[in-house]
């Protein structure tokens, strides 16, 4: 009476029953989601062990056919509400006993028992010092050469080149914007040059040494928000900012190395979509509200020329956002021809920056502020005591005019703990999203190795040179992944279409290296950047924020508050399986937590707690079963 249905063929795939040591399935029909090798591949994804695990058919030890499940150790291959797992033949009797008692059947270390979701085998706790890093290296080492060469094959060369060009502009635009924000925040002690240098150096190092080169590192919204906290703390405690931040970075480096060395990335297996959605929504809010708040500052000047500048700046910001968005969606239209539409879509942000920078040059008598960057390659800060540009290396003991005290060196370990938690979450959540199974990556992740690179390389280098700290940045990571992916259109049950990944060019070391090498080269053309108005970059900030809304189910469920007729709800799985009351209350709870999270970054006295609040979202998810039906949570937090 029960069956599985292949999502590709829509035909029954297998019958599983309960007879003497066989796996028992009952109660409902369920679908096999797109998995590795769903159609033709008959081997596990590269980088994962094939140790005889799999789902076994009734009456024997033979595995079910390829295309239904694959012999993938520790992988969960079925959607909720029922779980089918991998197990060797000798364990079937034990599994059948669990099935008869209604107990979920899971392979060791493969499922988050608290949340009921799949866990990546790379997040298994080894119990050995550097054990996770060694496993990451073993998993990725066989593919190190292909990570460089895959992008250079004749079939992939054109797509890879387009990815490099597109990602260069997609990465340099937020780097310029964050650099402007850092410059205004720190009174010029960090600025655009430092942000570009941090992005370029960290990206080159990450391309060479990382385990998941598809991830893109650079300045991030959470890191900027915590820099605000550090700046305010240093002002209140009378600590020289650059020297204090150097010691904060060194403390963070130590803590991060210990986290990676002792396998603590395995804790990310407890991170569910509940936490991911709130974290991603916080980044979205940082972009959108950051753009609006900076434009609103223009209206502080109530003089006639001030109002003219405010109006002109608003036009440039909104215009940049509108044009970039319009060009981005042009690919699916009918204007021009397909090649030109694709070009306009890929380079829409760059076109918008050039066009509205030119418009500002035409009306230069308005006097809108443009980027303040050095005319040559040198640090942004000019020491007011000496009227000289600071040296590239930050003095750990401060300046003669403002030395750092011994107690302050020890005290900076406190904000370093917050930065460690923030970096841990920022880096791992971004790479966790990249490594989702529906992205069809075959070479496997390397969470511990990637975090070790942040601790051993990024934090010390950026500390001594006075650069912003980089982490994996969610939006550029996904843009890089999408640019290297090939997708197909799939018709949804009940109408509508969606797309899914069919293959990915995983030779991302080459593209990652070239992207950030171009960013480093751009430092020699800083004089050109002086013509870009600040409000144009705020428009880019707004574009990035609005663009990051897509794919975030929290925002999808927020929209449902405005639909009052149930039959008009979109045909999402959770709208069909979960009651409206449970769905709206769950969404509202996430919105409250999101508001609290954002508020901690705006209230100086609460700023230090900001990273710890993000970390607290993970254990908070464990207690939700007391307030919502676990069956509902399986769909809302799947």
C-alpha positions in Angstrom: 0.0 0.0 0.0 3.0 2.3 0.1 5.3 3.4 -2.6 7.9 6.0 -3.5 7.6 8.2 -6.6 10.6 9.4 -8.6 10.4 13.2 -9.0 12.0 12.9 -12.4 9.7 10.2 -14.0 6.7 10.5 -11.7 6.5 6.7 -11.7 6.5 4.3 -8.7 10.1 3.5 -7.9 10.0 0.7 -5.3 7.8 -1.1 -2.8 9.2 -1.5 0.7 7.4 -3.6 3.3 8.0 -5.0 6.8 9.0 -8.7 6.6 11.7 -10.3 8.7 14.6 -7.9 8.7 13.5 -5.6 5.9 12.9 -1.9 6.2 9.3 -1.0 7.0 7.6 2.0 5.3 4.0 2.9 5.8 1.3 5.6 6.2 2.0 7.9 3.3 3.4 8.3 -0.2 6.5 10.5 -0.4 8.8 11.7 -3.0 12.5 11.1 -3.6 14.1 14.6 -3.9 16.8 15.3 -6.4 19.9 13.6 -5.1 23.4 12.9 -6.3 23.2 10.6 -9.3 19.4 10.7 -9.5 19.2 9.9 -13.2 22.3 8.0 -14.4 25.1 8.2 -12.0 25.7 4.9 -10.2 28.5 5.8 -7.9 28.6 8.0 -4.8 29.6 11.7 -5.2 33.3 12.1 -5.5 34.9 12.9 -2.2 32.6 10.8 -0.1 33.3 7.2 1.0 31.6 4.3 -0.6 31.8 1.9 2.3 29.0 -0.5 1.4 26.3 1.6 2.9 23.0 2.0 1.1 19.3 1.3 1.1 18.5 -2.4 0.6 15.6 -3.9 -1.1 13.3 -6.5 0.6 14.3 -10.1 0.6 18.0 -9.8 0.1 21.1 -7.7 0.3 21.0 -6.1 -3.2 20.7 -2.4 -3.2 17.9 -0.6 -4.8 18.5 0.6 -8.4 20.5 3.7 -9.1 18.2 6.7 -9.5 16.2 5.8 -6.4 18.9 5.9 -3.8 22.7 5.8 -4.0 25.2 4.0 -1.7 26.2 7.1 0.1 27.5 6.7 3.6 25.6 8.8 6.2 23.4 10.5 3.6 19.7 11.1 4.3 18.0 10.6 0.9 14.3 11.2 1.7 12.2 14.2 2.6 10.3 14.4 5.9 8.1 13.2 7.4 9.7 9.8 7.0 13.4 9.0 7.0 15.2 6.4 4.9 18.8 5.9 5.6 21.9 4.0 4.6 23.0 0.9 6.4 25.0 -2.2 5.7 23.0 -5.5 5.3 24.0 -6.9 8.7 22.2 -3.9 10.4 18.8 -4.5 8.8 17.4 -6.4 11.6 18.2 -3.6 14.0 16.7 -1.1 11.7 13.5 -3.1 11.2 13.1 -3.3 15.0 13.4 0.5 15.1 10.8 0.8 12.4 8.3 -1.4 14.1 8.6 0.8 17.2 8.1 3.9 15.1 11.7 5.2 15.8 13.4 7.2 13.1 16.2 5.3 11.5 19.5 7.1 10.9 23.0 6.3 10.1 25.7 7.3 12.6 26.4 11.0 12.7 24.3 11.6 9.7 21.2 13.3 11.1 20.7 16.1 13.5 18.6 14.4 16.2 17.3 17.6 17.5 16.1 19.1 14.3 15.6 16.0 12.1 17.6 17.2 9.2 20.4 15.9 7.1 23.9 16.5 8.2 27.0 16.6 6.0 29.5 13.8 6.6 32.2 16.5 6.7 30.6 17.7 10.0 31.2 14.5 11.9 33.2 15.0 15.1 36.5 13.0 14.9 37.6 13.4 18.5 41.2 13.9 17.4 43.2 17.2 17.4 43.3 18.4 13.8 41.2 15.4 12.9 38.6 17.3 10.9 41.3 19.3 9.0 43.1 16.1 8.1 39.8 14.6 6.9 39.1 17.7 4.9 42.5 17.5 3.2 42.0 13.8 2.4 38.6 14.6 1.0 39.8 17.5 -1.2 43.4 16.6 -2.1 42.5 14.2 -4.9 40.7 17.0 -6.7 43.2 19.8 -6.1 44.6 19.7 -9.7 41.1 19.4 -11.2 40.1 22.4 -9.1 42.4 24.4 -11.3 42.0 22.6 -14.7 38.2 22.1 -14.8 37.6 25.7 -15.6 40.1 25.6 -18.5 38.6 22.8 -20.5 37.1 23.7 -23.9 33.5 23.0 -22.7 33.9 25.3 -19.6 36.3 28.0 -20.7 33.7 30.5 -22.0 31.4 30.1 -19.0 34.4 30.4 -16.6 35.6 33.6 -18.2 32.2 35.2 -18.0 32.1 34.2 -14.4 35.4 35.9 -13.7 34.4 39.1 -15.4 31.0 39.2 -13.8 32.3 38.3 -10.3 35.0 40.9 -10.5 32.4 43.7 -10.7 30.1 41.9 -8.3 32.9 41.8 -5.7 34.5 45.1 -6.3 31.2 47.0 -6.0 30.4 45.9 -2.4 34.1 46.3 -1.5 34.0 49.9 -2.6 30.7 50.4 -0.7 32.0 48.8 2.5 35.2 50.7 2.1 33.2 54.0 2.0 31.3 52.9 5.1 34.5 51.9 7.0 36.0 55.3 6.0 33.1 57.2 7.4 32.9 55.1 10.6 36.6 55.2 11.5 37.3 58.8 10.6 39.5 57.5 7.7 41.6 55.0 9.7 40.3 52.3 7.3 38.9 53.0 3.9 38.5 51.9 0.3 42.1 51.1 -0.3 42.3 48.9 2.8 39.0 47.1 1.9 40.1 46.4 -1.7 43.5 45.2 -0.4 41.9 42.9 2.2 39.5 41.5 -0.4 42.2 40.9 -2.9 44.8 39.3 -0.6 42.3 37.1 1.2 40.7 36.0 -2.0 44.1 34.9 -3.6 45.0 33.0 -0.4 41.6 31.4 -0.2 41.8 30.3 -3.9 45.1 28.5 -3.2 44.6 27.0 0.2 40.9 26.6 0.9 38.9 23.4 0.7 35.8 24.9 -0.9 37.0 27.5 -3.5 33.5 28.3 -4.8 33.1 30.4 -1.6 34.0 34.1 -2.1 35.6 35.9 0.8 35.5 39.6 1.5 33.9 42.3 3.6 30.5 41.3 5.0 27.6 43.0 6.6 27.9 41.3 10.0 31.7 42.1 10.1 31.0 45.8 9.4 28.3 45.8 12.1 30.7 44.4 14.6 33.4 46.9 13.5 30.9 49.6 14.5 30.8 48.0 18.0 34.6 47.8 18.2 35.0 51.4 17.2 32.5 52.6 19.8 34.1 50.5 22.4 37.6 51.8 21.7 36.3 55.4 21.9 34.6 54.8 25.2 37.6 53.0 26.7 40.1 55.5 25.1 41.9 52.7 23.3 43.7 53.6 20.0 41.6 52.0 17.4 44.1 50.4 15.0 46.4 49.1 17.8 43.4 47.8 19.8 42.0 46.2 16.7 45.4 44.6 16.0 45.2 42.8 19.4 41.6 42.0 18.9 42.6 40.3 15.6 45.4 38.3 17.2 43.2 37.1 20.0 40.6 36.1 17.4 43.2 34.3 15.4 44.2 32.2 18.4 40.5 31.4 19.3 39.7 30.5 15.7 42.7 28.2 15.3 41.6 26.4 18.4 38.0 26.1 17.1 39.2 24.6 13.8 41.9 22.4 15.5 39.4 20.8 17.9 36.8 20.0 15.2 34.3 22.4 16.6 32.9 23.1 13.1 30.9 19.9 13.6 28.5 22.0 15.7 27.3 23.5 12.4 25.3 20.3 12.0 22.8 21.8 14.5 22.3 24.8 12.3 19.0 24.5 10.5 17.2 26.7 8.0 15.6 28.5 11.0 19.0 30.0 11.9 20.2 30.4 8.3 17.1 32.4 7.4 17.4 34.8 10.3 21.2 35.3 9.6 20.6 35.8 5.9 17.8 38.3 6.6 20.0 40.2 8.9 22.5 40.6 6.1 19.7 41.8 3.8 18.6 44.4 6.4 22.2 45.6 6.8 22.3 46.3 3.1 18.9 47.9 2.6 18.8 49.9 5.8 22.4 50.9 5.4 21.6 52.4 2.0 18.6 54.3 3.2 20.1 55.6 6.4 23.2 57.0 4.6 21.0 58.7 2.0 18.8 60.2 4.8 21.9 61.8 6.3 22.0 64.1 3.3 18.8 65.7 4.5 20.5 67.0 7.7 21.6 70.0 5.7 18.5 72.2 5.5 20.0 74.9 3.4 19.0 75.4 -0.3 22.2 73.8 -1.6 21.9 71.1 1.0 18.3 70.2 -0.1 19.5 70.2 -3.8 22.3 67.8 -2.9 19.9 65.6 -0.9 17.5 65.4 -3.8 20.3 64.8 -6.3 21.8 62.1 -4.1 18.5 60.4 -3.8 18.0 60.4 -7.5 21.4 58.8 -8.1 20.8 56.1 -5.4 17.3 55.1 -6.5 18.4 55.4 -10.2 21.4 53.1 -9.8 19.2 50.6 -8.0 16.4 50.8 -10.6 18.8 50.5 -13.6 20.8 47.6 -12.1 17.6 45.7 -11.2 16.1 46.3 -14.6 19.2 45.2 -16.5 19.5 42.1 -14.2 16.0 41.0 -15.2 16.5 41.8 -18.9 17.7 38.3 -19.7 14.2 36.9 -19.7 12.7 39.7 -21.8 12.4 40.3 -25.5 14.5 43.4 -26.0 17.5 43.3 -28.3 18.9 39.8 -29.0 19.8 37.0 -26.5 23.5 37.8 -26.4 23.0 41.5 -25.7 20.3 40.7 -23.1 22.7 38.3 -21.4 25.5 40.9 -21.5 23.3 43.6 -20.0 22.1 41.3 -17.3 25.6 40.2 -16.3 27.1 43.6 -16.2 24.0 45.6 -15.1 25.6 46.9 -11.9 28.7 48.1 -13.7 26.6 49.9 -16.4 24.5 51.6 -13.7 27.6 52.8 -11.8 29.2 54.2 -15.0 25.9 55.8 -16.2 25.0 57.6 -13.0 28.6 58.6 -12.3 28.5 60.3 -15.7 25.2 61.9 -14.9 26.8 63.3 -11.7 29.7 64.7 -13.8 27.2 66.5 -16.0 25.6 68.2 -13.0 28.8 68.6 -11.1 27.7 72.1 -9.9 25.4 70.4 -7.4 28.5 69.3 -5.6 27.6 65.7 -4.5 30.4 64.1 -2.6 32.4 61.5 -4.5 34.8 58.8 -3.2 37.7 60.0 -1.2 40.6 57.7 -2.1 44.4 58.3 -2.2 45.7 59.3 -5.6 48.4 56.6 -5.2 48.7 53.3 -3.4 49.0 54.2 0.3 46.9 53.9 3.5 43.9 56.1 3.8 44.6 57.6 7.2 46.7 60.7 7.7 47.8 61.1 11.3 46.6 64.5 12.4 49.5 64.8 14.9 52.2 64.4 12.2 50.1 65.2 9.1 51.8 62.2 7.5 50.2 59.0 6.0 50.5 56.1 8.5 52.8 53.3 7.7 51.3 50.1 6.3 52.3 48.1 9.4 50.3 49.0 12.5 52.4 49.5 15.6 51.1 47.0 18.2 51.9 49.5 21.0 50.0 52.3 19.4 51.5 55.7 18.5 53.7 58.0 20.7 50.8 60.4 21.1 48.3 57.6 21.9 50.0 54.4 23.2 48.0 51.3 24.2 48.0 50.2 27.8 48.7 46.7 29.0 45.2 46.3 30.4 43.8 47.2 27.0 45.7 44.4 25.3 44.1 41.9 27.7 40.7 43.6 27.5 40.6 43.3 23.7 40.2 39.5 24.2 36.6 40.2 25.2 35.5 41.7 21.9 37.7 39.1 20.2 35.5 36.4 21.6 32.5 38.1 19.9 34.4 38.4 16.7 35.4 34.8 16.9 31.8 33.7 17.2 30.7 36.1 14.5 33.5 34.9 12.1 32.7 31.3 12.9 29.0 31.8 12.1 29.7 34.1 9.1 32.2 31.8 7.5 30.4 28.5 8.2 26.8 29.5 7.4 27.9 30.9 4.0 29.8 27.8 3.1 27.0 25.6 4.5 24.6 27.3 2.1 27.0 26.8 -0.8 27.4 23.1 0.1 23.6 22.3 0.2 22.9 19.0 -1.5 20.5 20.6 -4.0 23.5 22.5 -5.5 24.8 19.1 -6.8 28.5 19.6 -5.8 30.5 16.4 -6.0 33.9 17.1 -4.4 32.8 17.6 -0.9 33.2 20.5 1.6 36.0 21.3 4.0 34.6 23.4 6.9 37.5 22.9 9.4 40.2 23.7 6.8 38.4 26.8 5.6 38.0 28.1 9.2 41.7 27.4 9.9 42.7 29.6 6.9 40.7 32.4 8.5 42.4 32.0 11.8 45.9 31.3 10.7 46.2 33.6 7.7 43.4 36.2 7.4 43.2 37.5 10.9 47.0 38.0 11.5 47.6 39.6 8.1 44.7 42.0 8.3 45.5 42.9 12.0 49.1 44.0 11.2 48.2 45.9 8.1 45.1 47.5 9.5 42.7 45.9 7.0 39.0 44.8 7.5 38.6 41.2 8.4 37.2 39.1 5.6 34.9 36.0 5.8 32.9 34.0 3.3 30.3 36.4 2.0 26.9 34.8 1.4 25.7 36.9 -1.6 29.0 36.7 -3.7 29.3 33.0 -2.8 25.9 32.3 -4.3 26.6 34.5 -7.3 29.8 32.6 -7.9 28.0 29.3 -7.6 25.2 30.3 -9.9 27.6 31.6 -12.5 29.3 28.2 -12.6 26.1 26.2 -12.6 24.0 24.8 -15.4 20.3 24.5 -14.7 17.2 23.1 -16.2 13.5 24.1 -16.0 11.2 21.8 -14.0 7.4 22.0 -14.0 6.0 22.1 -10.5 3.0 20.0 -9.3 0.0 22.3 -9.3 1.4 24.6 -12.0 4.4 26.9 -12.4 8.0 26.1 -13.0 11.2 26.2 -11.1 14.8 25.4 -12.0 17.3 22.9 -10.6 21.0 22.4 -11.0 22.2 19.7 -13.4 26.0 20.3 -13.1 28.5 22.7 -11.7 32.0 23.7 -13.0 33.9 23.0 -9.8 37.2 24.2 -11.1 36.7 27.3 -9.0 40.2 27.9 -7.8 41.0 29.3 -11.2 38.0 31.7 -11.3 38.5 32.7 -7.6 42.1 33.5 -8.1 41.5 35.6 -11.3 38.7 37.5 -9.7 40.8 38.6 -6.7 43.9 39.2 -8.8 41.9 41.7 -10.8 40.8 43.4 -7.6 44.4 43.8 -6.6 45.3 45.2 -10.0 42.4 47.7 -9.6 44.3 49.3 -6.8 46.6 50.9 -9.4 43.6 52.8 -10.8 42.3 54.4 -7.6 42.4 57.9 -9.2 39.5 56.8 -11.5 37.4 55.9 -8.4 37.3 59.6 -7.4 34.6 60.3 -10.0 32.1 57.8 -8.4 29.5 59.5 -6.2 28.9 58.0 -2.8 25.2 57.8 -3.3 25.7 55.6 -6.4 27.4 53.0 -4.2 24.5 53.3 -1.8 22.3 52.3 -4.7 24.5 49.3 -5.3 24.1 48.5 -1.6 20.4 48.6 -2.0 20.5 46.4 -5.1 22.5 43.8 -3.2 20.1 43.9 -0.3 16.9 43.5 -2.4 18.6 40.9 -4.6 19.5 38.7 -1.5 15.8 38.4 -0.6 15.2 35.8 -3.3 15.4 32.3 -2.1 14.9 33.2 1.6 11.8 31.4 2.8 11.4 33.8 5.7 10.6 36.6 3.3 8.4 34.3 1.2 6.4 33.6 4.4 6.3 37.3 5.3 4.5 38.0 2.1 1.8 35.5 3.1 0.6 37.9 5.8 -0.8 40.1 3.1 -2.8 37.2 1.5 -6.0 36.7 3.4 -7.6 34.1 1.3 -6.1 30.7 1.9 -6.8 29.4 -1.6 -4.7 32.3 -3.0 -1.5 31.1 -1.3 1.4 30.0 -3.5 1.8 26.3 -4.0 4.7 25.9 -1.6 5.1 22.6 0.3 4.6 24.2 3.7 1.4 26.0 2.6 0.0 22.6 1.8 1.2 20.7 4.9 1.1 23.3 7.7 -1.8 25.2 9.2 -2.0 28.9 8.6 -1.8 29.6 12.4 1.3 27.6 12.9 3.0 29.0 9.8 2.3 32.7 10.7 3.2 32.3 14.3 6.5 30.6 13.3 7.3 33.4 10.8 6.4 36.1 13.4 8.7 34.5 15.9 11.6 34.7 13.4 10.7 38.3 12.7 10.9 39.2 16.4 14.3 37.5 16.7 15.5 39.3 13.5 14.5 42.7 15.0 16.3 41.9 18.3 19.4 40.9 16.4 19.4 44.1 14.3 18.7 46.2 17.4 21.8 44.8 19.2 24.0 46.3 16.4 22.3 49.8 16.8 22.5 50.1 20.6 26.2 50.6 21.6 25.7 49.0 25.1 24.4 45.8 23.5 26.8 45.6 20.6 29.2 43.2 22.2 26.4 40.7 22.7 25.5 40.7 18.9 27.6 37.7 17.9 26.5 35.7 20.9 22.9 36.3 20.1 23.5 34.8 16.6 25.1 31.8 18.3 22.1 31.5 20.7 19.7 31.0 17.8 21.1 27.5 17.4 20.2 26.0 20.8 17.0 28.1 20.7 15.9 26.0 17.8 16.0 22.9 20.0 13.2 24.1 22.2 10.7 25.0 19.4 9.3 21.5 19.5 7.6 22.5 22.8 5.6 25.3 21.1 5.1 24.0 17.5 4.1 20.6 16.3 7.2 18.7 15.3 5.5 17.6 12.1 4.9 21.3 11.2 8.6 22.1 11.9 9.7 19.4 9.5 8.2 21.4 6.7 8.9 24.9 8.0 12.5 24.1 8.9 13.3 21.4 6.5 
